[in-house]
Amino acid sequence: MVIAHVLTSLEIGGGERVTLELASAQAALGHRVLVISLAAGPDGPLADALRERRIPVLRVPKRGPGVDATVIVRLVASFLRERVEVAHLHNRLPLIYGVPAARLTGAVAVHTRHGPRAAGARQEWLSRLAARGLHAYAAVSEDVRRRALESREIAPERLWVIDNGVDVDRFRPTGPAARAHARAALGIPDGAWVVGAVGRFAPEKDFPLLVRAVAPLLRGGDLRLLLVGDGAEMGRVRAEVEAQGVGGLVSLPGARSDIPACLSAMDAFVLSSRMEGTPIAVLEAMAAGLPLVASAVGGLPALVTDGENGFLFPSGDEAALRARVRALRDDPTAAARVAEAGRRLVEAKYSREAMARKYLDLYARRGVHP
């Protein structure tokens, strides 16, 4: 079948990384897959990753602020030219513009909501209106499903939960040589105990909280902090690092394409978010065999059994986060135990192949068959 994934942009975020893995797995299964971005150029890092995997990338850029009805017309032309059978729409703008285009061309319209989202009243109204034309709506966690029902965005009979998935083989734990090489490339001492995070520098990720929480541990020994990513909050994060006096103990390498190598440099992974769905960065860290500390928000309490395959802390609780990190550093046996349990869970339930099969089954339920 021909599947078009429609994205707001080609920048790297959680939903975009899920799309990369889903599109790759679907292409590997023999389907013709393309990705359409609603953003104007230049290309973001996602475009390079897609092209490396031989997945075509097209642009149907939204022009200016407000509603641009020509996006629908241009999507219709793209869907017809590419003979699209499934229009898979990721998050709000693709939902609003992609549903009418899919309906006008006879394609099945499927939407994935990747997490909680804030929007103005106009966009909320447009989203609910567009969702009436969907053939199926997928939420990435039970928490996201509940939010979709509460907002009356979709009827229950068209709503499914499909877990995110990652390329488990790409993130398998590496040996000491790879770890030492990764640390040298990042300027981190080989003997340090490294706590890290990967993600967009956005307010909901709350990286300044993470900096404040671990700063006393950084000042007191061989612990280092590695924050991989970039975004609008980078200035605030740098300011917090400076305010805490830990500039020489925090690595901020920016956005990276070598995430497996970055993870191999870490001893523990922390997610300090205020809101989430089922974050892809957490699944990658667990697949890499890292012990996890995560805020108990969104889909995370369903993913993480506290004390078994990771540790949870109340969102915004700086002291609780610090205590969890300290406990992992001081108890290598417990760290190894939860890390192994997390890795086994991701291999069993959260592979990209499992995710791809579930979406293909969903397309088939709506009448599109290989």
N, C-alpha and C positions, 0 to 999 in steps of 0.2 A: 504494500500500500504506500501511498505518498502522504507523508506527514510534514506539516509546516508548524514549527514552534515559533510563536510570536512573542517577542520580548520588548520591554520598554527601551532598553539600551543594551549595549555590549560591554558595559563595565562589569567587573567581577563582584558579585554579591552571592548570598546563599542561594537564592532562587535561580540565578544565572548558572551557578555551578551545578545545581541539580539538573538543569536543562542540558548542560554539556554532557553529563553522564548518561542521562536518559536518551538523548539523541544519539550518542555514541553506541549505546547498547542496542537501540532499535536498528541502527545502520548495520551493526554486526550481525543482526538476525535477518538481514537481507531486504529491509525496507528502504525506500528512498526518502531521505530525511533532509530538510533544509531549515534554516533559521532566518527569521525576518525580524529586523530591528526597527522600532519606531523613532529612533534617535538619528539626528544628522551626524555626519562625520566629525572628527576622525574616528577610525576604528578604535575600540577598546581592546583590552587584553583578551577578552573572551573570543573575539573574532579570530585572533591568531591561533588560539587553542582549537577552535572549531575547524579551521582550515587545515591545521596539522592532521586532523582526523578525517580529512576529505569530506567535510560537511559544508555544503554551499551556504554562504551568508549573503542575504539581500537586505536592502534598505527601503523602507517606505516612511520617510521622515515626517513627523508631525511638525507643522509649521506654526511657529509663534505660540503665544499663550492662548488660553481658552480653547474652545472646541474648533477642530479643523475637520470639517466633513469630507474634505477631499481625501483624507486618509482611507476612508471606507472605499471610495471609488478606486484608489490606487491598490488597495489590498485585493479588491475584486479582480483587478487586472492581473495581479501577481498569482492569485489562486488559480485563475483560469489558465494562465500561461503554463504554470507548473503542474496543472491537473491535480491539485491538492484534494485529497479525500478526507483528511482529518486536519482541522485547524486547532492546534493545541495552544491555548492562550494563557500566559503566565502573568498573574497579578492584574492590577486595575486597568491601566490604559489599554493593553491588548484585549481585555474583556470588553471594554466599551466600544472599541473600534472593530474588533475581530468578529464579534457575534453577527452583526448585520452583514459583514462581508461573507462570512461562511454561509449564512442562510441564503444569500443572493446567488451563491455559486453551487449550492447543493452539498457543501462539505459538512461533515459532522463537527460541531463546535464543542470542545472540551476545555474546561478552565481548571487551572490549579491555583489555589490560594496557598501561598507559602508561609504565611504567618499573620499575626495581628497587624493592622494598618490603620493609620489615622488619615482622615481626609475631610474636606469641607462638605457642606450639605449638598452642594451641586454634584460633586463627584459621587457621593453616596447614592443620590437619586439616579444618576446615570448608570451606576453599577447595578443597582437593583433592576432597572429597566432592561439593561442588556442581558442580565442573567436569566430573564424570562425566556430568552431564545436559546439557551444552552441545552444541549443534549445530555451533558453530564458535568458535574462539579466535583472536583477532588480536593479534599483538605489533607494537609500533611500530618495532622495529628488530631486526636479527639478534642483537644482544646480549641483548635482552629475550626473544627466541625461545629462545636457548640457555639462559637462566636458567629459563624455563618447562619446558623438557625436562629439565634437570638436577634440578629439584624434583619431577619426575614429576607435574606438575599436570594435564597434558593429553596425550593420545595424539598422536603426530606427524601422523597422517592428518587430524586435525581442527585443525591449527595452521597459520596463515598469517602472513606479515609484510605489513602494510599501512602504508606511510609516512604520517606526519602531513602535513597540508596547511594552507595559509593563504590568505587572500583577497589575492592578489597585487596587484590593482588598488588596494585600500585602503592598501597599504604602499609604493606606488611612490615613488621619490625626489621630493622637493619642491624648490622654488627658494629663492633667498636670502631673499625676503620672508617666506616661511613659516618658514624657519629662524630669522630674527631675531625674529619674533613669538613663536615657541615659547620661545626663550631669554629674552625679556623676561618672559613669563608665569612662567617658572621661576626668575627672578632670577639668570640666568647672563649674564656679560658677552658681548657679541656677538663680541668678538675672541678669546675663549678657545678652547683646543683641548680638547674635551670627550670623555672616555671614560665610557661608561655601561653600565648593566645594568638589566634588567627581570625581576622574578620575586618569588615568595614569599620572605619573610624566614624561611627554614627552615634548620636545621643543614646539610642536604646541599648547600645553595647556597653556603655558605662565603663570605659577603660580608665577614666580618672579614678573611679572607685577602686579598681584593681591596683593602680599605682599606690594609692594611699594605704590600702590594706597590706601590701607586701613591703612597703618602704622600711618599716622597722626591722624586718627580717633581712632586707638587703644590707642595711647599715650594720647588721650584727654578725656577718659571717661571709660564707662563700656562695651565697645564693645570688642568682642573676635573674633578671626579667627580660623576656623576649616577646615583643608585640609586633606581629607581622600584619601589614595592611596599610591602608591609607584612606583618606576621606576628610570630610569637613571638620571633624573633631581633632585632627592631628595637632592643631595649635593648642587646644585645651590640654591635650595629653602632654605635650612638651612642657607647657606651663606648669602642670602638676608635678612632672618629674623634676623640674627646676625648683619648685617650691619645697619639695620634700628633700632636696639636696642629694639626689641619688643619680645624677646625670651620668656618671661613669659606670653605673651598674645596670643600666637599662639600654637594651638594644632596640632601635626603631628602624629596621631596614626598609620600610615602605612596602608597597605591593610587590609580591614575588610570584613567579610562576612555578618555582620549585618547592611547593608546599611539602611534599614528602621529605625532602632534605631538611627543611625547617623543623618539621616535627621530630626528625631523628636527632636534632640538637637538644631537644627538651627532655626533662625528667618528669614533668607533670604538666597537664593542660588545664587551664581555668577559663570558664565562661562566666562573665560577670553581668550578663544582660538583664535589662528590666523587662523585656518581652521577647518571645521567640515562638517559632512553630516547632519543627524538629530540625535543629540547626545542623547543616551539612558539616560544618567545622568540627562539631563534637563527634559525629560518626567517623570522620577521617582520623581524629585523634585516637579514638577507641580502636579503630582498625590498625593503627600504628603501634598499639600496645602501650599507650600512655595512661596512667591513672588520671581520673577526671575529677575536678571540683566544679560544680555548676550551680547557678542560681535556680531555685525551684519555681520556674515560671513556664508558662505555655505547655509544650509537649514534653518537657524534660522530666517531670515526675513520673510520667508513664514510661519513659525510656530508661531512667536511672533508678535502680533500687538502692536506696541509701545504705552504704556500708557493704554492699555486695559487688556491684559493678561500677561503682563511683560514689561520690559524696555530694550531697546537696546542702545548700545554705540558703537562708531567707534572702530574697532579693534586697539589695541595698544595705545589708548588714556587714559592715566593714570588719568588725571584730570577729564575727563567725567565719568569714572568708579567711581572715588571717590565721585563725585557729586551725582550719581545715588544711591549709597549705603547710603550716608548721608541723602538723601531725603526720602528713605524708612524708615530709622531709626527714622526720625523726624516726619513722617506722618503715624501713624499706620492705619488710616482709608484707605488711598490710598493703603498701603501694603496689607490690608485684601481684598480690592476690586479686585486687580489684581490677588491675590492668588486664590480667589474663581473662577474667570473667567478662569484661567489656569487649575484648577482642573476639571472644567466642560468640557473644551475642550478635555483634555486627556481621560476622561471617555467616551466622545462621539465618538472620532475619533482614538485614539491611544492606544487602549487596545491590549493585546497580542492575544486575540481571533479574533479581526478584522484582525490583521496581518496574523494570521494562515489561516483564510478563504481566504484571497487574494492570499496567496502563493498556497494553494490547488487549487484554481481556475486557477492559472497560470500553475500548473502541468497538470491540465485537458485540458487546451488549447493545450498543447503539446502532448496530447494523452495518459496520464496516469490517470486512473479513479479509485476511491475507489472500 
